[in-house]
Amino acid sequence: MHKIKVVGGIVFLLSIILALLSNFIATQNRINSNSLSFINEQKAFTQEISKSIFYIYRNGERGAETLDETIKKYLENAELNESEFTQNKLITTLWNIFYADVQKFRIQQKVSTGYNSVITAKLVNRIYHNNVLLVNEFDNLIEQKRAEYRNEIDIYKKIEYLLFIVLILLLIYLFTQVREIISFIQKFSKTSKKIIENSTIQGLKPIKEIEQEELKEATRNYNHLVEKINSSINYSTQSMEQTTKSLEKVAQNIEDFMELLSTMQEDESEALFEKEDAVIDSLESLMRLRKKLKNLQTDLDNLT
């Protein structure tokens, strides 16, 4: 029983650990998903900025509001998730270069010179080129984060699978142990119910010993009780058989004595008749006693 308690405690502890580990993995999934969503948003914003600049370059100031709104969203996101790019300084550097060119382009749109178209064309080409570099670096960062996440989660997954296998093995062990206990209780309950309902111990048999130490002692005590009951009944039966035979022999001797008395009737006297009456009473008492012993022996036979 002590082993079952220990194993039960381990099963409970493993269940808690598995629940916490599953919750941790789910949390990491959510964090990684949010991180990848943020990087993809920032990448989309840079692409949108580049498109807006190209549109403004082709169509004038009509796309300026969209450009300002996109830049604002990028900067707000970057401020809220500043830690995402701390390990990748190249993105920060490329963004600063890209953003500086964007600002130059916005200023250049407000200046009108003879070389304005040439300078603007160069800025647009440089912005497009830097945007390609920035998008590629965003993609590299996404792949890097996915790889790091897979490696990290694989470790936790392996631990989770290992703990789950151990939990299954412990549950199987508990099931086998509890099944033996239930089997013992069912046998004992069935035997007790049969004795109470039928008022007989017929078919009372020892129970096979169980490996568990506590149940082994209980089984041993039960089998010892069964052995004592069977031996007591056998001894009582043998004793009654011997007593019945002895009574039969005494009754036979009394009958022989009665025949002897009948041959002595020629010299009968009052004293002889009194002795004969006493002998007859004794014979009747012996016959009644023998009958009771016979009935008792029959009851014992029916009991077993």
C-alpha angles and dihedrals in degrees: 000000000000090000091051091052092049093047090046090053091049091049090051091048093048090050090055092046091049091049091050092045092050090049090049091051091049090050091050089049090054093047092048092047091051091047093051090046090053093050091047090050092051090048090050090049092054090049090049091050091052091049092048091052092049089049092049090048090054101036108025128239096337092102097046095101092054090049093051092047093050093048090049092052092049093051093046092051092046091052092050093047102032093143092064093076100036091098093046109056092167091073090051091049093047091047092051090051092044093046092047090055090047090053090048089051091052090050092045090056089063094050122078117200137141092258094044096105093049094048092045092050091052091048092050091050091047091047090051092048093047090047090056090051091047093049091049090051090049088053091049090050091050092051091046092052092046091051093047090048093049092050092048095045092045089062092050091044091053090049089048092050091047092051090046092053091048089049091051092049091049091048090051089050091049091048093053092047095046091045090058090050092048091046091052092047092048092050092047093045093047092049093047092048091049092051092048096046099041098031089225138106092207110141093020104156136173119263121238111255117258124221095235110099096224094047091042090061092046091048091048091051092047092049090047089053091049090049091050092049093049093046092048092050092047091049092048092048092050091047092051092048091053091045092049091051090049091050091049090052091049090048090051090051090050091051089051088050090051090053088051090052091051090058089053095057091109089071094037118153137173091262090053092052090052091052090048091053090050091050091050091051090050091049091051091049090051091049091051091047091049090050091052090049090050091051092047091050089050090052091051090049090051091047093057 
